[in-house]
């Protein structure tokens, strides 16, 4: 009997490290806001105004599954899946947002699946994480209006690598294989793929990061696409490329986050302002300042895209009044470790020739909302 008990205890002790190393966590994120304001569209000097009164879920209703385990050889395993759930303000289905499996070790980490990659996520510096994007969120300003190519993406069929920390430096790389089906499926002469590379440095209050994203043979963005640009018909020979530089510094009494970026879409033939162009390019910039306060923080943000340069019949020139300018101010109050309330007021305006529709659009809005994160 004693031998049996000893044998069982030894077996349990040997099995414990592996069992204890595995962990599954399930998190719920629920965000909503009361949104009030108006959007005014001006076409040929005539204004058309639409009032905004709604409950905005803004995609923040999510269910997250995280699984981690350390294998016997010391390799770490990480599986992540997040679902967008139906909002309270309208009917909707549950859908997968990001889903991937990763492995980590001395080589860093390698993951495979669907993900919003670092070119986009490094620009998520606003306190509301880009989920209420009518005003100064940076990721609402990484789009080329004349071609409508959008670098705010959720890339499927991806493989990406992140290095271990090297005295504050980190390297990152991603390869995107392209969509598997739908209107954007691979076609003869069009080989859709993409890649991202990045380098960052962090030391104390300072963060500096530079990234580049390139997409080949992806089509133009479509208005109702779930994954912009992947669902459009591919264009052989086209290339969309963007670079970004982000600098953060925590002054103690304020946290400053600034970024600049440049975008280009070439190898296309699109009817735009002034004629049919073969490429379009634009630069943007944004800054966010957060000031800690008792029980929360105040913030102010500004982002903009300058006038776009288009190439028509081999001549490159600026498209007049084709930029976009946005700003917002707000306050976030921590109700607990899992709940905060927020208020934000902001405005965004596009130039007459930001897109090919030849109209200006101005949005002014007030948000009063909350986020539960458990």
Residue pairs with C-beta under 8 A, 6 or more apart in sequence:
18 70
18 72
21 69
21 70
22 67
22 68
22 69
22 70
23 66
23 67
23 68
23 69
24 65
24 66
24 67
25 65
25 66
26 63
26 64
26 65
26 66
27 63
27 64
27 66
27 373
27 374
28 62
28 63
28 64
28 372
28 373
28 374
29 60
29 61
29 62
29 63
29 64
29 371
29 372
29 373
30 60
30 61
30 371
30 372
30 373
31 57
31 58
31 60
31 61
31 131
31 369
31 370
31 371
31 372
32 55
32 56
32 57
32 58
32 60
32 61
32 87
32 88
32 89
32 369
32 370
33 55
33 56
33 58
33 132
33 342
33 367
33 368
33 369
33 370
34 54
34 55
34 56
34 367
34 368
34 369
35 52
35 53
35 54
35 55
35 56
35 132
35 365
35 366
35 367
36 52
36 53
36 365
36 366
37 51
37 52
37 134
37 363
37 364
37 365
37 366
38 49
38 50
38 51
38 52
38 363
38 364
38 365
39 49
39 50
39 52
39 361
39 362
39 363
40 47
40 48
40 49
40 50
40 361
40 362
40 363
41 47
41 48
41 49
41 50
41 359
41 360
41 361
42 48
42 352
42 359
42 360
42 361
42 362
43 357
43 358
43 359
44 358
52 363
52 365
54 89
55 88
55 89
56 89
56 132
56 367
56 369
57 87
57 88
57 89
57 90
58 131
58 132
58 133
59 84
59 131
60 131
60 371
61 84
61 85
61 86
61 87
61 88
62 82
62 83
62 84
62 85
62 97
63 82
63 83
63 85
64 80
64 81
64 82
64 83
65 79
65 80
65 81
65 82
66 78
66 79
66 80
67 77
67 78
67 79
67 80
68 76
68 77
68 78
68 79
69 76
69 77
70 76
70 77
71 77
74 105
75 103
75 104
75 105
76 103
76 104
76 105
76 109
77 101
77 102
77 103
77 104
78 101
78 102
78 103
78 104
78 109
78 111
79 100
79 101
79 102
80 98
80 99
80 100
80 101
80 102
81 96
81 98
81 99
82 96
82 97
82 98
82 99
83 94
83 95
83 96
83 97
84 94
84 95
84 96
84 97
85 92
85 94
86 92
86 93
86 94
96 114
97 154
98 113
98 114
98 115
98 116
98 154
99 113
99 114
100 111
100 112
100 113
100 114
100 115
100 158
101 111
101 112
101 113
102 109
102 110
102 111
102 112
103 109
103 110
103 111
104 110
106 164
107 164
108 161
108 162
108 163
108 164
109 161
109 162
110 159
110 160
110 161
111 158
111 159
111 160
111 161
112 158
112 159
113 158
114 154
114 155
114 156
114 157
114 158
115 154
115 155
115 158
115 160
115 174
116 153
116 154
116 155
117 153
117 155
117 158
117 160
117 174
117 176
117 196
117 213
118 172
118 174
118 196
118 198
118 211
119 151
119 196
119 198
119 211
119 212
119 213
119 242
119 244
120 139
120 142
120 151
120 152
120 153
122 198
122 200
122 209
122 211
122 244
122 246
122 259
123 130
123 138
123 139
123 142
123 244
123 246
123 259
123 261
123 286
124 130
124 137
124 138
124 139
125 138
125 246
125 248
125 257
125 259
125 286
125 288
126 136
126 137
126 138
126 288
126 299
126 301
127 288
127 290
127 297
127 299
127 330
127 332
127 342
128 137
128 330
128 342
128 344
130 137
130 138
130 139
130 140
132 344
132 367
132 369
133 139
133 140
134 140
134 346
134 348
134 363
134 365
135 301
135 326
135 327
135 328
135 344
135 346
135 347
135 348
135 363
135 365
136 286
136 288
136 301
136 302
136 303
136 326
136 327
136 328
136 346
136 348
137 301
137 303
137 326
138 259
138 284
138 286
138 288
138 303
139 152
140 152
140 303
140 326
140 348
141 284
141 286
141 303
141 304
141 305
141 324
141 326
142 150
142 151
142 152
142 242
142 244
142 261
142 263
142 284
143 149
143 150
143 151
143 152
143 221
143 263
143 305
144 150
144 240
144 263
144 264
144 265
144 280
144 281
144 282
144 308
145 282
145 305
145 308
145 322
145 324
145 350
145 353
145 354
145 355
145 356
146 270
146 272
146 273
146 277
146 280
146 308
146 310
146 319
146 322
146 353
146 354
146 355
146 356
147 220
147 221
147 265
147 268
147 270
147 272
147 280
148 220
148 221
148 355
149 218
149 220
149 221
149 229
149 240
149 263
149 265
150 221
150 228
150 229
151 213
151 240
151 242
151 263
152 228
153 227
153 228
153 229
153 230
154 227
155 174
155 176
155 194
155 227
155 230
156 176
156 179
156 180
156 227
156 230
157 176
157 177
157 178
157 179
157 180
158 174
158 175
158 176
158 177
159 174
159 175
159 177
160 172
160 173
160 174
160 175
160 196
161 171
161 172
161 173
161 174
162 170
162 171
162 172
163 170
163 171
163 172
164 170
168 201
168 202
168 203
169 199
169 200
169 201
170 199
170 200
170 201
170 202
171 198
171 199
172 196
172 197
172 198
172 199
172 200
172 211
173 195
173 196
173 197
173 198
174 195
174 196
174 197
175 193
175 194
175 195
176 193
176 194
176 195
176 196
176 215
177 193
178 184
178 186
178 191
178 192
178 193
178 194
178 217
178 218
178 230
179 185
179 192
179 227
179 230
179 231
182 230
182 231
183 231
183 232
183 233
184 192
184 218
184 219
184 229
184 230
184 231
184 232
184 233
184 234
186 192
186 234
187 233
187 234
187 236
189 236
190 217
190 234
190 235
190 236
191 216
191 217
191 236
192 215
192 216
192 217
192 218
192 230
192 234
193 215
193 216
193 217
194 213
194 214
194 215
194 216
194 218
195 213
195 214
196 211
196 212
196 213
196 214
197 211
197 212
198 209
198 210
198 211
198 212
199 209
199 210
200 207
200 208
200 209
200 210
201 207
201 208
201 209
202 208
205 249
205 250
205 251
205 252
206 247
206 248
206 249
207 246
207 247
207 248
207 249
208 245
208 246
208 247
208 248
209 244
209 245
209 246
210 243
210 244
210 245
210 246
211 243
211 244
212 241
212 242
212 243
212 244
213 241
213 242
213 243
214 239
214 240
214 241
215 229
215 239
215 240
215 241
216 238
216 239
217 234
217 235
217 236
217 237
217 238
217 239
218 229
218 230
218 232
218 234
218 235
218 238
218 240
219 229
219 232
219 233
219 234
219 235
219 238
220 229
220 232
220 235
220 268
220 270
221 228
221 229
221 232
222 228
222 229
222 231
222 232
225 231
225 232
229 240
235 267
235 268
237 267
238 265
238 266
238 267
238 268
239 264
239 265
239 266
239 267
240 263
240 264
240 265
240 266
241 263
241 264
241 266
242 261
242 262
242 263
242 264
243 261
243 262
244 259
244 260
244 261
244 262
245 259
245 260
245 261
246 257
246 258
246 259
247 257
247 258
247 259
248 255
248 256
248 257
248 258
249 255
249 256
250 256
253 291
253 292
254 289
254 290
254 291
254 292
255 289
255 290
255 291
255 292
256 287
256 288
256 289
257 287
257 288
257 289
257 290
258 285
258 286
258 287
258 288
259 285
259 286
259 287
260 283
260 284
260 285
261 283
261 284
261 285
262 281
262 282
262 283
262 284
263 281
263 282
263 283
263 284
264 279
264 280
264 281
265 279
265 280
265 281
266 278
266 279
266 311
267 278
267 279
268 277
268 278
268 279
269 276
269 277
269 278
270 276
270 277
270 280
270 356
271 356
272 280
272 310
272 319
272 356
273 310
273 319
273 322
273 353
273 356
273 358
274 310
274 312
274 317
274 319
275 312
275 313
276 312
277 310
277 311
277 312
278 311
278 312
279 310
279 311
279 316
280 308
280 309
280 310
280 311
281 308
281 309
281 310
282 305
282 306
282 307
282 308
282 309
282 322
282 323
283 305
283 306
284 303
284 304
284 305
284 306
285 303
285 304
286 301
286 302
286 303
286 304
287 301
287 302
287 303
288 299
288 300
288 301
289 299
289 300
289 301
290 297
290 298
290 299
291 297
291 298
291 299
293 331
295 333
295 334
296 331
296 332
296 333
296 334
296 340
297 331
297 332
298 329
298 330
298 331
299 329
299 330
299 331
299 332
300 327
300 328
300 329
300 330
301 326
301 327
301 328
301 329
301 346
302 326
302 327
303 325
303 326
303 327
304 323
304 324
304 325
304 326
305 323
305 324
305 354
306 323
307 318
307 319
307 320
307 321
307 322
307 323
307 351
308 318
308 319
308 322
308 323
308 353
308 354
309 316
309 317
309 318
309 319
310 316
310 317
310 319
319 353
320 352
320 353
321 351
321 352
321 353
321 354
322 351
322 352
322 353
322 354
323 350
323 351
323 354
324 348
324 349
324 350
324 351
324 354
325 348
325 349
326 346
326 347
326 348
326 349
327 346
327 347
327 348
328 344
328 345
328 346
328 347
329 344
329 345
329 346
330 342
330 343
330 344
330 345
330 346
330 367
331 342
331 343
331 344
332 340
332 341
332 342
333 340
333 341
333 342
334 340
335 341
335 370
338 372
338 373
338 374
339 370
339 371
339 372
339 373
340 370
340 371
341 369
341 370
342 367
342 368
342 369
342 370
342 371
343 366
343 367
343 368
343 369
344 366
344 367
345 365
345 366
345 367
346 364
346 365
347 362
347 363
347 364
347 365
348 362
348 363
349 360
349 361
349 362
349 363
350 360
350 361
350 362
351 360
352 358
352 359
352 360
354 360
354 361
